[in-house]
Amino acid sequence: MLTGGSRLRLRMEDYLIFDLDSGKAYVRKDKVDQIGKVDGVIFDCDGVLIDIRESYNKAIPKTAAYILEGMTGCVIPEDLIPSEIIYLFRRSGGFNNDWDTVYGILMFTLSSLPIELRGCLRDLMQKFVGESSPYKRFMLIKEAVKRKSRFRMLNREFFAETFEKLKDFTSLLDSNGKKSVDENLIKAHADDDFRRFYLLLKSFLNPAEDVDKSLIARVFEEFFCGARLFKKSYRITPQFNHGPGLIENETLIIQPETLDSLISILGKRNLGIASGSRRKSAEYVLGDLIEKFNPKALVFAEAIDRAERESPEKGSLRKPHPFSLLKAAEAFEDCGFIMYVGDSAEDFIMAAEAARLRGEVLFAGVYRYAFVEKEVMRSFLDSGCDMIIPSVNDLPTLLADLRGEKKVESGKGF
């Protein structure tokens, strides 16, 4: 179940059910009037406007497998890391940033190494942790691991078993994200030797959100962006990937006519985006469609980074913190009810917190483009989300219906 907001015990009878061509949609009966008054919509980007199943969701296991191979000498097929793991991390509410999911996978897996291998890896990391370049740091340890015969005891079966255990571990995680990974792993081992190993591993991977320093961020972004977009986005010469990126696999979910219909209902000034993704990556796929949004209501990772630098005392402003949603909403003049459309636990929690602070914020969860769509739909229902729809493209029809163009009585719509 998602966390955040009020815990409600809703029954299916509490929802209107719409049989759409794309699947079933659910609307809480007690929110029909409020949804009918929505005059602003803000979207998450990945998984809502853009299908990321073959890009971001592939970059997570690709990055984790690549780094694990370098630090253990064992070749790990990307498909050995179950896609379910990504969903389980995101369900916790603290892993909107995919770099953090990679961090969780790596810290759990490397912490699960036999004690003698942890000791060997610790000694190697100690030698190279001072190297500031993520590429040089990684290549140094990769070559050193190759020369250590004891790592040959590792095999595919060990990692397959470890990833199965990781599924159970995700149940301990929460909206604190990486912090909850650290707390639970250190608690599980509870000895000084492990703690020293763990802190050194953390320093070696450097989970800071900086591609200049972080091994995780650097490898992930090069694999995701590809050489050309990576250099354009970060002004850094790529070293891990000199070819195309997984972003080339992305496709649009949002249809131009969907945005046109929403503009006719709400007006262009009342459409925005609040996303943790990078603007250049989003623009690369959205293309000219981004011009259909209010430019002042576009909040991407760069704006969040800037706000964190300007007010470090506030801590992290990333999802599920409501900063991006509230910032985007500021561009809507005299706007009453706002609907946020997302696809994850972080999105739901963010909307609930924004509603607590601002009032008049509703949440619509989409599930069609998730790897585990039935589980996502069920989690939204269990949490009492205001609206659950298969795709963002179903939103205009439902909004028009609930605004009175088609009268909804009860039970099933359409």
RODO-2510 file (C-alpha; in nm, 4 decimals, decimal comma):
residues 414
     n   res          X          Y          Z
     1     m     0,0000     0,0000     0,0000
     2     l     0,1140     0,3506    -0,0704
     3     t     0,1914     0,5745     0,2198
     4     g     0,1109     0,9376     0,2785
     5     g    -0,2205     1,1139     0,3096
     6     s    -0,5102     0,9639     0,5002
     7     r    -0,5512     0,5899     0,5341
     8     l    -0,8982     0,5062     0,4086
     9     r    -1,0801     0,1768     0,4056
    10     l    -1,2649     0,2150     0,0795
    11     r    -1,4727    -0,0527    -0,0865
    12     m    -1,5256    -0,0957    -0,4575
    13     e    -1,8741     0,0419    -0,3959
    14     d    -1,7102     0,3720    -0,3054
    15     y    -1,5877     0,4140    -0,6638
    16     l    -1,7535     0,4902    -0,9924
    17     i    -1,6201     0,2410    -1,2448
    18     f    -1,5754     0,3371    -1,6085
    19     d    -1,5220     0,0745    -1,8770
    20     l    -1,2903     0,2463    -2,1230
    21     d    -1,1352     0,1014    -2,4367
    22     s    -0,7962     0,1121    -2,2651
    23     g    -0,9141    -0,0490    -1,9410
    24     k    -1,1056     0,0292    -1,6250
    25     a    -1,1043     0,3721    -1,4642
    26     y    -1,2073     0,4439    -1,1059
    27     v    -1,3328     0,7679    -0,9535
    28     r    -1,4121     0,8120    -0,5865
    29     k    -1,7790     0,9000    -0,5502
    30     d    -1,7065     1,1453    -0,2695
    31     k    -1,4619     1,3351    -0,4953
    32     v    -1,6809     1,3672    -0,8045
    33     d    -1,7829     1,7262    -0,7278
    34     q    -1,4236     1,8315    -0,6573
    35     i    -1,2911     1,6651    -0,9725
    36     g    -1,5607     1,8442    -1,1675
    37     k    -1,4148     2,1720    -1,0429
    38     v    -1,0569     2,0980    -1,1514
    39     d    -0,9224     2,3871    -1,3551
    40     g    -0,5526     2,3007    -1,3595
    41     v    -0,3619     1,9791    -1,4341
    42     i     0,0044     1,9120    -1,3598
    43     f     0,1717     1,5978    -1,4893
    44     d     0,4605     1,3819    -1,3881
    45     c     0,6687     1,3116    -1,6977
    46     d     0,8204     0,9634    -1,6913
    47     g     0,5598     0,6901    -1,7056
    48     v     0,2819     0,9456    -1,7582
    49     l     0,3719     1,1535    -2,0629
    50     i     0,6572     0,9290    -2,1799
    51     d     0,6823     0,5491    -2,1834
    52     i     1,0051     0,4676    -1,9976
    53     r     0,9761     0,0898    -1,9756
    54     e     1,2558     0,0397    -2,2289
    55     s     1,4683     0,3341    -2,1151
    56     y     1,4868     0,4362    -1,7486
    57     n     1,3575     0,0990    -1,6342
    58     k     1,6261    -0,0732    -1,8428
    59     a     1,8976     0,1687    -1,7321
    60     i     1,8554     0,0614    -1,3679
    61     p     1,9519    -0,3073    -1,4104
    62     k     2,2050    -0,2207    -1,6818
    63     t     2,3868     0,0217    -1,4510
    64     a     2,3681    -0,2094    -1,1495
    65     a     2,4908    -0,5134    -1,3464
    66     y     2,7763    -0,3156    -1,5025
    67     i     2,9058    -0,1838    -1,1693
    68     l     2,8607    -0,5198    -0,9955
    69     e     3,0608    -0,6931    -1,2672
    70     g     3,3441    -0,4445    -1,2274
    71     m     3,3504    -0,4763    -0,8481
    72     t     3,3146    -0,8562    -0,8281
    73     g     3,4530    -0,9879    -1,1574
    74     c     3,1338    -1,1858    -1,2159
    75     v     2,9387    -1,1330    -1,5378
    76     i     2,5782    -1,0574    -1,4437
    77     p     2,3126    -1,0575    -1,7169
    78     e     2,0888    -0,7532    -1,6883
    79     d     1,7766    -0,9699    -1,6931
    80     l     1,8973    -1,1459    -1,3788
    81     i     1,7765    -0,8385    -1,1870
    82     p     1,3954    -0,8808    -1,1847
    83     s     1,1898    -0,5861    -1,3094
    84     e     0,9692    -0,6432    -1,0049
    85     i     1,2498    -0,5048    -0,7898
    86     i     1,2129    -0,1630    -0,9527
    87     y     0,8435    -0,1586    -0,8687
    88     l     0,9102    -0,2684    -0,5096
    89     f     1,1605     0,0131    -0,4565
    90     r     0,9224     0,2697    -0,6029
    91     r     0,6304     0,1364    -0,4003
    92     s     0,8144     0,2339    -0,0819
    93     g     0,7685     0,6005    -0,1729
    94     g     1,1338     0,7065    -0,1519
    95     f     1,2840     0,6130    -0,4873
    96     n     1,1573     0,8510    -0,7503
    97     n     1,5189     0,9083    -0,8533
    98     d     1,6397     0,5973    -1,0381
    99     w     1,9967     0,6613    -0,9231
   100     d     1,8707     0,5870    -0,5714
   101     t     1,7243     0,2540    -0,6844
   102     v     2,0615     0,1576    -0,8317
   103     y     2,2197     0,2604    -0,5007
   104     g     1,9827     0,0345    -0,3077
   105     i     2,0524    -0,2627    -0,5362
   106     l     2,4295    -0,2170    -0,5162
   107     m     2,4501    -0,1594    -0,1406
   108     f     2,2344    -0,4615    -0,0612
   109     t     2,4097    -0,6924    -0,3084
   110     l     2,7669    -0,5986    -0,2172
   111     s     2,6794    -0,6064     0,1538
   112     s     2,5635    -0,9653     0,0965
   113     l     2,9058    -1,0837    -0,0236
   114     p     3,0746    -1,3525     0,1895
   115     i     3,2700    -1,1919     0,4693
   116     e     3,6103    -1,2797     0,3229
   117     l     3,5190    -1,1141    -0,0072
   118     r     3,3896    -0,8065     0,1720
   119     g     3,7287    -0,7817     0,3402
   120     c     3,9112    -0,8122     0,0090
   121     l     3,6853    -0,5554    -0,1568
   122     r     3,7302    -0,3225     0,1396
   123     d     4,1100    -0,3336     0,1008
   124     l     4,0845    -0,2556    -0,2710
   125     m     3,8392     0,0289    -0,2223
   126     q     4,0674     0,1781     0,0405
   127     k     4,3389     0,2072    -0,2240
   128     f     4,1266     0,3792    -0,4847
   129     v     3,8528     0,5689    -0,2998
   130     g     4,0576     0,8905    -0,3143
   131     e     4,0475     0,8981    -0,6956
   132     s     3,8055     1,1769    -0,7832
   133     s     3,7262     1,0624    -1,1375
   134     p     3,4420     0,8052    -1,1337
   135     y     3,5811     0,6450    -1,4496
   136     k     3,9380     0,6092    -1,3195
   137     r     3,8142     0,4920    -0,9779
   138     f     3,6030     0,2221    -1,1376
   139     m     3,8654     0,1042    -1,3853
   140     l     4,1285     0,0775    -1,1132
   141     i     3,9157    -0,1469    -0,8956
   142     k     3,7911    -0,3470    -1,1936
   143     e     4,1475    -0,4382    -1,2938
   144     a     4,2443    -0,5127    -0,9325
   145     v     3,9443    -0,7450    -0,8841
   146     k     4,0410    -0,9404    -1,1962
   147     r     4,3720    -1,0251    -1,0316
   148     k     4,2108    -1,1578    -0,7129
   149     s     4,1401    -1,5285    -0,7568
   150     r     3,9106    -1,5481    -0,4525
   151     f     3,6380    -1,3549    -0,6372
   152     r     3,6043    -1,6538    -0,8717
   153     m     3,3934    -1,8255    -0,6069
   154     l     3,1065    -1,5965    -0,7073
   155     n     2,8640    -1,7167    -0,9712
   156     r     2,5311    -1,6373    -1,1287
   157     e     2,3442    -1,8483    -0,8722
   158     f     2,4769    -1,6382    -0,5844
   159     f     2,3477    -1,3180    -0,7419
   160     a     2,0125    -1,4710    -0,8396
   161     e     1,9581    -1,5765    -0,4774
   162     t     2,0689    -1,2350    -0,3518
   163     f     1,8237    -1,0536    -0,5784
   164     e     1,5424    -1,2744    -0,4471
   165     k     1,6388    -1,1731    -0,0921
   166     l     1,6441    -0,8104    -0,2058
   167     k     1,2716    -0,8344    -0,2822
   168     d     1,2043    -0,9061     0,0848
   169     f     1,4419    -0,6303     0,1944
   170     t     1,2419    -0,3675     0,0034
   171     s     0,9520    -0,4182     0,2464
   172     l     1,1673    -0,2409     0,5086
   173     l     1,2153     0,0700     0,2962
   174     d     1,0111     0,3885     0,3174
   175     s     0,9847     0,7447     0,1886
   176     n     1,3302     0,8226     0,3324
   177     g     1,4791     0,6413     0,0327
   178     k     1,8571     0,5929     0,0507
   179     k     1,8545     0,6707     0,4220
   180     s     1,6210     0,3781     0,4855
   181     v     1,8563     0,1523     0,2874
   182     d     2,1497     0,2579     0,5052
   183     e     1,9637     0,2261     0,8345
   184     n     1,8256    -0,1195     0,7625
   185     l     2,1469    -0,2679     0,6244
   186     i     2,3603    -0,1414     0,9118
   187     k     2,0987    -0,2628     1,1605
   188     a     2,0899    -0,6069     0,9958
   189     h     2,4649    -0,6616     1,0329
   190     a     2,5346    -0,4621     1,3482
   191     d     2,9111    -0,5002     1,3798
   192     d     3,1958    -0,2530     1,3494
   193     d     3,3757    -0,4340     1,0651
   194     f     3,0651    -0,4284     0,8512
   195     r     2,9988    -0,0646     0,9326
   196     r     3,3504     0,0294     0,8192
   197     f     3,3026    -0,1693     0,4980
   198     y     2,9642    -0,0105     0,4372
   199     l     3,0795     0,3485     0,4838
   200     l     3,3777     0,2885     0,2570
   201     l     3,1537     0,1340    -0,0086
   202     k     2,9227     0,4324     0,0127
   203     s     3,2154     0,6718    -0,0349
   204     f     3,3479     0,4679    -0,3272
   205     l     3,0154     0,4680    -0,5120
   206     n     2,9555     0,8296    -0,4077
   207     p     2,5743     0,8459    -0,4320
   208     a     2,5764     1,2263    -0,4485
   209     e     2,3656     1,3602    -0,7330
   210     d     2,6639     1,4804    -0,9338
   211     v     2,7846     1,3096    -1,2523
   212     d     3,1299     1,4597    -1,1959
   213     k     3,1752     1,2601    -0,8747
   214     s     2,9203     0,9823    -0,8430
   215     l     2,9983     0,6486    -1,0076
   216     i     2,6291     0,5577    -1,0019
   217     a     2,5077     0,8838    -1,1572
   218     r     2,7840     0,8863    -1,4190
   219     v     2,7315     0,5303    -1,5442
   220     f     2,3528     0,5614    -1,5364
   221     e     2,3395     0,8880    -1,7283
   222     e     2,5857     0,7753    -1,9947
   223     f     2,3911     0,4552    -2,0573
   224     f     2,0593     0,6390    -2,0514
   225     c     2,1465     0,9496    -2,2535
   226     g     2,3990     0,8069    -2,4959
   227     a     2,7214     0,9848    -2,5837
   228     r     2,5762     1,2778    -2,7787
   229     l     2,2936     1,3761    -2,5404
   230     f     2,5139     1,3165    -2,2340
   231     k     2,7769     1,5586    -2,3619
   232     k     2,5090     1,8110    -2,4583
   233     s     2,3322     1,7840    -2,1217
   234     y     2,6321     1,7789    -1,8889
   235     r     2,9119     1,9269    -2,1015
   236     i     3,1315     1,6337    -2,0066
   237     t     3,3028     1,3930    -2,2472
   238     p     3,1483     1,0447    -2,2061
   239     q     3,3781     0,7614    -2,0986
   240     f     3,1559     0,4628    -2,0212
   241     n     2,9375     0,4732    -2,3320
   242     h     3,0353     0,6083    -2,6728
   243     g     2,7225     0,4939    -2,8555
   244     p     2,3478     0,5614    -2,8460
   245     g     2,1530     0,5672    -2,5219
   246     l     1,8468     0,3898    -2,3917
   247     i     1,6528     0,7140    -2,4299
   248     e     1,6231     0,6213    -2,7969
   249     n     1,3778     0,3499    -2,6873
   250     e     1,1374     0,6018    -2,5349
   251     t     0,8022     0,6675    -2,6966
   252     l     0,5294     0,9204    -2,6291
   253     i     0,2291     0,8201    -2,4246
   254     i     0,0595     1,1586    -2,4400
   255     q    -0,1177     1,2254    -2,7683
   256     p    -0,1317     1,5758    -2,9166
   257     e    -0,5097     1,5585    -2,9293
   258     t    -0,5174     1,4830    -2,5556
   259     l    -0,3379     1,8074    -2,4802
   260     d    -0,5577     1,9939    -2,7264
   261     s    -0,8689     1,8572    -2,5534
   262     l    -0,7366     1,9584    -2,2111
   263     i    -0,6529     2,3046    -2,3404
   264     s    -1,0080     2,3407    -2,4673
   265     i    -1,1382     2,2430    -2,1220
   266     l    -0,8878     2,4213    -1,8965
   267     g    -0,6881     2,6624    -2,1080
   268     k    -0,3198     2,6390    -2,1992
   269     r    -0,2075     2,8428    -1,9001
   270     n    -0,3359     2,5709    -1,6660
   271     l    -0,1288     2,2764    -1,7905
   272     g     0,2078     2,2084    -1,6239
   273     i     0,4741     1,9470    -1,5507
   274     a     0,6373     1,8661    -1,2155
   275     s     0,9021     1,6003    -1,2706
   276     g     1,2250     1,4745    -1,1217
   277     s     1,3673     1,4083    -1,4681
   278     r     1,6084     1,6353    -1,6524
   279     r     1,4545     1,8932    -1,8830
   280     k     1,6752     1,8165    -2,1832
   281     s     1,5883     1,4466    -2,1605
   282     a     1,2171     1,5274    -2,1460
   283     e     1,2374     1,7766    -2,4329
   284     y     1,4287     1,5209    -2,6403
   285     v     1,1191     1,3001    -2,6481
   286     l     0,8351     1,5505    -2,6057
   287     g     0,9630     1,7718    -2,8838
   288     d     0,7216     2,0473    -2,9847
   289     l     0,4529     1,9145    -2,7493
   290     i     0,6231     2,0932    -2,4603
   291     e     0,4999     2,4198    -2,6141
   292     k     0,1440     2,3183    -2,5257
   293     f     0,2219     2,3677    -2,1550
   294     n     0,2447     2,6873    -1,9554
   295     p     0,6219     2,7569    -1,9674
   296     k     0,6106     2,8992    -1,6143
   297     a     0,4577     2,5751    -1,4863
   298     l     0,7412     2,3479    -1,5986
   299     v     0,9490     2,2237    -1,3050
   300     f     1,2236     1,9709    -1,3751
   301     a     1,5245     1,8403    -1,1817
   302     e     1,7344     2,1468    -1,2630
   303     a     1,4898     2,3741    -1,0788
   304     i     1,4939     2,1416    -0,7801
   305     d     1,8754     2,1373    -0,7778
   306     r     1,8833     2,5162    -0,7879
   307     a     1,6348     2,5494    -0,5018
   308     e     1,8356     2,3053    -0,2891
   309     r     2,1552     2,5027    -0,3482
   310     e     1,9827     2,8280    -0,2581
   311     s     1,8230     2,6885     0,0598
   312     p     2,0391     2,3966     0,1813
   313     e     1,8814     2,4171     0,5263
   314     k     1,5586     2,2777     0,3773
   315     g     1,7234     1,9479     0,2876
   316     s     1,6090     1,7411    -0,0085
   317     l     1,3303     1,8941    -0,2155
   318     r     1,2927     1,5918    -0,4407
   319     k     0,9823     1,3781    -0,4507
   320     p     0,7977     1,2955    -0,2391
   321     h     0,8637     1,6500    -0,1148
   322     p     0,5884     1,8703    -0,2663
   323     f     0,8247     2,1471    -0,3828
   324     s     0,8010     2,0746    -0,7570
   325     l     0,4217     2,0411    -0,7534
   326     l     0,3652     2,3576    -0,5511
   327     k     0,6189     2,5471    -0,7619
   328     a     0,4446     2,4480    -1,0844
   329     a     0,1065     2,5415    -0,9361
   330     e     0,2302     2,8960    -0,8656
   331     a     0,2042     2,9650    -1,2390
   332     f    -0,1707     2,9026    -1,2331
   333     e    -0,3390     3,2327    -1,1552
   334     d    -0,6566     3,2130    -0,9470
   335     c    -0,6681     2,8382    -0,9909
   336     g    -0,8899     2,6385    -0,7564
   337     f    -0,8678     2,2608    -0,7686
   338     i    -0,5509     2,1188    -0,9227
   339     m    -0,5081     1,7593    -1,0283
   340     y    -0,1655     1,5956    -1,0285
   341     v    -0,1276     1,2968    -1,2610
   342     g     0,1397     1,0454    -1,1594
   343     d     0,2298     0,6795    -1,1740
   344     s     0,4076     0,6033    -0,8473
   345     a     0,3976     0,6063    -0,4703
   346     e     0,6158     0,9175    -0,4605
   347     d     0,3650     1,0998    -0,6781
   348     f     0,0746     1,0040    -0,4519
   349     i     0,2608     1,1071    -0,1368
   350     m     0,3682     1,4353    -0,2932
   351     a     0,0123     1,5191    -0,3956
   352     a    -0,1170     1,4328    -0,0475
   353     e     0,1408     1,6617     0,1150
   354     a     0,0664     1,9405    -0,1324
   355     a    -0,3031     1,9048    -0,0500
   356     r    -0,2188     1,9378     0,3194
   357     l    -0,0201     2,2552     0,2591
   358     r    -0,2187     2,4205    -0,0193
   359     g    -0,5562     2,2493    -0,0167
   360     e    -0,7559     2,1682    -0,3287
   361     v    -0,5035     1,9227    -0,4760
   362     l    -0,6322     1,5937    -0,6165
   363     f    -0,4404     1,2927    -0,7472
   364     a    -0,4953     1,0764    -1,0532
   365     g    -0,2867     0,7596    -1,0758
   366     v    -0,2120     0,5993    -1,4138
   367     y    -0,1196     0,2336    -1,4431
   368     r    -0,1156     0,1157    -1,8068
   369     y     0,2551     0,1780    -1,8695
   370     a     0,3906     0,0190    -1,5513
   371     f     0,5805    -0,3111    -1,5676
   372     v     0,3374    -0,4498    -1,3104
   373     e     0,0217    -0,2621    -1,3999
   374     k    -0,2189    -0,4762    -1,1972
   375     e    -0,0152    -0,4262    -0,8810
   376     v     0,0086    -0,0515    -0,9407
   377     m    -0,3653    -0,0237    -1,0001
   378     r    -0,4369    -0,2251    -0,6865
   379     s    -0,2038    -0,0120    -0,4736
   380     f    -0,3770     0,3036    -0,5943
   381     l    -0,7166     0,1549    -0,5082
   382     d    -0,5993     0,0331    -0,1680
   383     s    -0,4757     0,3815    -0,0883
   384     g    -0,7991     0,5551    -0,1808
   385     c    -0,6644     0,7633    -0,4697
   386     d    -0,9106     1,0167    -0,6072
   387     m    -0,8943     0,8841    -0,9620
   388     i    -0,7259     0,5817    -1,1207
   389     i    -0,7045     0,5674    -1,4998
   390     p    -0,5268     0,3445    -1,7505
   391     s    -0,3570     0,6270    -1,9383
   392     v    -0,3213     1,0038    -1,9347
   393     n    -0,5069     1,0009    -2,2654
   394     d    -0,8246     0,8993    -2,0815
   395     l    -0,8211     1,2145    -1,8691
   396     p    -1,0016     1,4633    -2,1006
   397     t    -1,3036     1,2382    -2,1464
   398     l    -1,3413     1,1771    -1,7734
   399     l    -1,2908     1,5427    -1,6822
   400     a    -1,5472     1,6525    -1,9391
   401     d    -1,7882     1,3894    -1,8098
   402     l    -1,7458     1,4871    -1,4465
   403     r    -1,7772     1,8570    -1,5284
   404     g    -2,1338     1,7895    -1,6377
   405     e    -2,1224     1,7332    -2,0110
   406     k    -2,2356     1,3777    -1,9375
   407     k    -2,4228     1,3284    -1,6148
   408     v    -2,2838     1,0503    -1,3944
   409     e    -2,5323     0,8948    -1,1562
   410     s    -2,3648     0,6073    -0,9732
   411     g    -2,2123     0,2681    -1,0339
   412     k    -2,0713     0,2477    -1,3839
   413     g    -1,9998     0,5334    -1,6187
   414     f    -2,0368     0,5330    -1,9945
***
